[in-house]
Amino acid sequence: MISNAADNSSLPLLAMVQTLLSARGLEHVRAATAHGAELISRYSTLSLYEAQPDGALKLTTRSGDELGPGAEAVEDLLRERARGSGNSVSTLDMPLSQEDRLVVLDYTRRNSLCITRPLCAYGELTGVVVLHYTDRIALAQTEFEMLRRFTEFAAVALLTARTRADLQSIAYSDALTGLANRRWLEIEFARLQGSEVTLLLIDFDGLKMVNDTLGFDRGDELIRAVGVGLAASTKPDEFVVRYGGDEFVVVMPETGREGALRRAEELTTTLDGMTLPPDLASLFQGASVGPATAKAGEDLWDVLRRASAEMRSRKRRRKTDRELSGNDRGYENAGPGSEAQYRPRRAPES
């Protein structure tokens, strides 16, 4: 795997490591890993596999040329051997079986070298990096040593970015639905303040009856199902937030009043036609959607309050329509006494 070719010690390893460790998100870390490895060792193709919670290795990045014939087979073979041994493995190492030898031989007839490096941080396998070369049969000693050191930092950067992403998910995601939560909404409101924004406030019709008749577990299942339905129905520039209880907020940047009214009707139709388990479908009566568009300089929490008022107005009209049609199965009052305080919750003073 190593030759005594030219010295690469002049390469700015420190600068590449600083770039790697300063990357904030997983995508930036992946890109910095591929870029830094290319500067250190001119590979033809790099594949980055990351360890998943179930222990599987998932391909997350592939940089450079497309893999040629036999490359994926040797990549799979060496990747698993590197993971199992915790050491670098290459096509220069002796395969363990005749079948493995044939895989390596088929690859080296068309290519020159494949090296795999396990990425370990604090005793934990974070992934495996695979490098293919078409122009050499071995790496220089200094080049391999720099690559080894760089991938050690890459492992730490991947673990740090993944931990940061997990913490952000816990802090800003709703545990029941997986959607963004109120804390995230407060941050978005601060970011979007002063811009053209439409808010839709969505409230179920019939959740109280589900809870009273079937229990809160089934009520939670209904909330989860509606959250999934909303997430599947949103457009690329929209964001869905579980505000609390059975209330959801759809944030629509750069959307005016006409677009708000049209989108409210679309989501009302979608939610009214949801497919649910029979016990929930018999009690669920769709959802009321209240739209409101921000006026120039208007506080977005005031916009949300207007969306709440419109939602309650629509909820009353929907209840009246059901009563007139004889299709009302019970109704949870959404009168003024149940109005939420649509302001950010403040942490208690210390």
N, C-alpha and C positions, 0 to 999 in steps of 0.2 A: 504493500500500500504506500510505502514511502521510498523515495529515491533521494539522491544527493544532488539534485538539480539546483538551480540558482537560488540565492537567498532572497526571501521576500520580506525580511525584517523591516524594511523601510515603509511597509504599508501602514497607514494610520489606524492601527487597531483601536487605540484609545478613543478616537473620534467616532468610529463606528459603534463602539460599545456605548458611548454617551448618547448617540442617536437612538440606539436600541432601547436603552433604559429610560429615555425621556418620552418614548412613545406612550400615548395615553390609553388607547383602546386596542382591542385584540387585532383588528384589521391593520392598524398602524404597526403593531409589533410583528405581525406576519410579513408585511411589506419590508420592514427594516431588516428582518432576518434574511429574506431572499436577497435584498440589495447588498447587505454586508457580506454575506457568504460569496456573492459574485465578485465583489471587490477583492476578497482574500484569495479566492480560488475560482478561476474562470471555468465554471461548470457549463455544460450544455443544457442540462435540465436539473431543476431542484424540485423535490416533492416534500412538503411538510405535512406530517401526520400528527394529530393531537389526540391525547388520551381522553376518552369520554367517561362519564360517571360509571358506566357498566363495564369499563375496562377495555372496550374496543378502541382501535386506533382509526380515526377518521381523517381522510384527506381534506385539508383546509386550504392549501396553497400549492399551486404548481406554476413554476416560473421557468422561462426559457423555451427551448424547442419542444415540439411534441415528441412523446416517447416512440421509439422505433420498435420493430419486431423483437419480441423476446424481452423487452425492457420491463414490462409490467410484471412478468413472471419472476424475473430475478429480483425486482424491487420487493415483491411480496415475500420472497424467500429470505432475503437479507434483512428486511425490516423486522420480521419475526425473530430471527436469530439475534439481532441487536437488542431487541426488547428482552429476550430471554436471558442473554448473557450480561447485559448492562455495559457492553463494550462495543467499540467500533468493529464493524464487519465489512469486508469488501470481497470483490470477485477474485482477489489474490489469495484469500484464505481457502483452505482445503474443505470442500463440501463434505457433509457427513454421510451421504448416501450416493449410490450410483444415479438415482433419479435427480438429486440435487446437482451432481456433476454435469448431467446432460443439460439442465436448465442454464447453468453458468456457461457451459461451452457454447450453447446456442447464442447466448448474449454476446460473448466476447468475440465471436466470429464477425459480428457487425459493429460492435462498439469496442471501447478500450478499457474502461474502468467504471465501476459503481462502488460507492462508499456509503455506508449507513452509520449515523451517529445517534445513539439514544440521548434524549434530552432529559436530564434529571436535575431537580432542584430540591434541596433539603430532604433528600432521600426519596422523593416522589417522582415517578416517571410522568413527565408532562407531554412527551411526544417523541417522535423519531424524525430525523431529517435524512433524506436520501439524495445523493448527488451523483449525476451521471456525467461522464466525460467521453468525448469522442476523439480527442487529440493527444492522449497520453495514457500510459499504462501504470503510472504511479505518481504520487505527489512528493514534492520536495519536503525534507524533514521540517524546515521552518514553516513552510506553507501548511503542512498538516498540523503542526503545533498551534499555529495561529487559528486555524479552523476549529481545533478542539477547544481552545480557550473561548473563542467567539460563541460557539454553540453552548457552552456552559452558561454564559450570560444570557443567551437567547432563552434557555430553559427557565431562568429566573424571571426574565421579562414576561414570558408567556404565563407563568404561574401568577405573577403579580397582576397582570392585566385581567386574567380570568377571575381572580379573587375580587378585584375591584368591580368587575361586571356583576359578580354574584351579590356583592354587598349593595350595589345600586339597585339590582333587581329586588332584593329584600326591602330596601328602603322605599322604592318608588312603584312597586307592583302590588296589586291586590291579591292576597293569597287564595281567595276562592275562585276568581275568574282568570287570573293571570294578566288582566288589563292594568293600565296605569291607575294609580290611586290619587287621593285628594292632595297628598303632598306634592306629587308631580304636577298636578293642576295648578297649584299655587306658584310653582316655578314658571310654568308656561304662561300664566297670566302676567307675571312680572315681565317676561320676555316679550310678550305680544302687546303689552299696553301701548295704546296710541295708534295701533294699526287697524286695518279693516278686518274684523273678525265676526263670525257668526257662531252662536252657541245654540245647541239643541239640548234641552233637558228632557230626559225620558223617564217615565215612571210607570210601573206595571199597573194593570187593572186586574185585580184578583189575587195578589200575593197573600193578602191577609186570610182569604178563604182557604188557600192552599195550606198555610201554616196552621190554621185552626182545625182543618179537616184531616190533613195528612201528617202534620208535624213539621217541625222546623228543618229536619233533614231533607225532606222533599222540597221545602221552600228554598233551601240552599241549592238544591239540584236545579230548580227552575231558574234561579239567579244565574247559576253557572251556564245553563243552556242559552239564556238570553245573551249573556256576555259573549259566548262563542258565536252566536248568530250575528251580533253587532260587529264583532271583529271581522267576520267573513264578509260583511256587507259594506264596510267602510272603503272609501276611495283612497288612493295613495297619499293625498295631501290632507287627510282627515285623521284625527286622533280620538280614541274612545277612552273614557275614564269612568271607572266605577266610583261614583261620588260618595255613596254610602247607602246601606239598605238595598232598596230596589230602584235606586236612582242612578242613572248613567248620564254623562255629559259627552256630547260630541263636539269637538273643537274644529272649526272650519276656517282656517286663515284665508284672507283675501276672497271672501264670499259675501256678496251683497244680499239685500232683502229678498229679491225674487228667487235667488238660488236657495236661500234659507227655507222659504215656504215650500218650494218644490222638493227639497231634500227631506223636510219634515214629513211630507205626504208619502214619499218613497219609503222611508223607514217605518212609518206607521203601517203601510201595507205589508212590508216585510215581516214585521213583528206579529201582526194579526194573523199572518199565514204560516207561522212557524210550525214545524212538525215536532211534536212532543210526545212522550210516553202517555198512554191513555189516561192514567190517573191525574196527570198534570193538565192534559189537554181539556179535560172535562171541566176544569175550574179556571184555567187561565183565560183571560178575556183581552189579550193583546196588551198594548201599551199606549199611553198618551204622550205625544211629542210636542213640546213647546219651543218654538224658534224665537230668537231675538238677535238682532244685528247691532253691533256697537256703533254709537254715534260718535262724532268727532270729539275726542278728549274724554269720553265716558269711561268710568272705571268698569273693568270687566266683571267685577263682583256685582255691580248694579245691573249689568247686562244679564248676568245669570239670574238675578232676582226677577227681571222682566220675563225671562224665559220660563221661570217657575210659575209666574202669574198666568202666562199663556197656556202652559201645560195644565194647570188646574182648571182653567176655563174649558179647554178641550176635554178634559176628563169629565166635567159636569155634562157637557153636550153628549159625549159618548154614553154616559149613564142614562140620560134622558132617552136617547135613541134606543137603547136596549130595553128600557122599560116600555116604551111605546110598541116595540116589536115583540114584547113578551119573552125576551131572551136574556133578561137580567138574572144572574145567578148569585147575587149578593155584591155589595160594593163597599169598599173601604173609603170612608169619608176623607176627602182631601180639602177640607175647609180651612179657614184661616188659622185655627188652633193647631193644625199639624204642620204649619209652614216652618221649614228649616231656616236657620239663620245663615244666609249665604255670605258669610264672611270668613276669612282665614282663621283657623283656630290658633290661638296664641299660647305659647308655652307658659306655664306658671312661672311667675317671677321668683328667682332664688333669693 
